[in-house]
Amino acid sequence: MIKLRLKRFGKKREASYRIVVINSRSRRDGRPLEELGFYNPRTDETRLDVPGIVRRLQQGAQPTDTVRRILEKANVFEQVSASANQ
């Protein structure tokens, strides 16, 4: 199964995360299929490739709980349903 999940990078105790598309059986920091965003929990900064995320969700990718909350905050799921109705 293809998942949207976080990939950790940065220094110790100063973690940042990339939102990636990856096979669910791959390890956390394994090679992703595609990188679709960035999340910094210390500053609450997010940068998202919304068209890419919408495309992957329509193809059946499942977000993890944390990624789902980030996407809900950015109203990405509204765009998925809007583009599915067209």
C-alpha positions in Angstrom: 0.0 0.0 0.0 1.2 3.5 -0.8 1.2 5.9 2.2 1.7 9.6 2.7 3.9 9.9 5.8 6.6 11.9 7.5 10.3 11.4 6.8 12.5 12.8 9.5 15.6 15.0 8.9 17.6 17.6 10.7 19.8 17.6 13.7 19.2 15.9 17.0 16.4 17.6 19.0 15.8 19.9 16.0 13.8 17.6 13.8 12.0 18.7 10.7 10.0 16.4 8.4 9.3 16.0 4.8 5.9 14.7 3.7 6.6 11.8 1.3 4.9 9.2 -0.8 6.4 5.8 0.1 5.5 2.1 0.2 4.1 1.2 3.6 6.6 -1.6 4.1 9.6 0.8 3.6 11.5 2.1 6.6 10.8 5.5 8.0 13.8 7.3 6.3 13.9 5.0 3.3 13.8 6.2 -0.3 10.5 7.8 -1.1 8.6 7.6 -4.4 8.0 11.4 -4.3 8.4 14.3 -1.8 5.3 16.4 -1.6 5.9 18.8 1.3 7.7 20.0 4.4 6.6 20.3 8.0 8.5 21.9 10.9 6.8 21.3 14.2 9.0 23.8 16.1 7.8 26.7 14.1 4.6 25.0 12.8 5.7 25.9 9.2 4.2 23.8 6.4 4.9 23.9 2.7 2.7 21.6 0.6 2.6 20.6 -3.1 -1.2 20.6 -3.0 -1.8 19.4 -6.6 0.6 16.5 -6.1 -1.0 15.5 -2.8 -4.5 15.7 -4.3 -3.3 13.5 -7.2 -1.8 10.9 -4.9 -4.9 10.8 -2.7 -7.1 10.3 -5.7 -4.9 7.4 -6.8 -5.6 5.8 -3.4 -2.6 6.7 -1.2 -3.5 6.6 2.5 -2.1 9.4 4.9 -0.9 8.6 8.4 -2.8 10.2 11.3 -0.2 13.0 11.7 -0.2 13.8 7.9 -4.0 13.7 7.9 -4.1 16.4 10.6 -1.6 18.6 8.7 -3.7 18.2 5.5 -7.0 18.9 7.2 -5.4 22.1 8.7 -4.5 23.1 5.1 -8.0 22.2 3.7 -6.6 19.7 1.2 -9.4 17.2 1.6 -11.9 19.8 0.4 -9.9 20.1 -2.9 -9.9 16.4 -3.3 -13.7 16.1 -3.0 -14.1 19.2 -5.3 -11.9 17.7 -8.0 -13.6 14.3 -7.7 -17.0 15.9 -8.3 -15.9 17.5 -11.6 
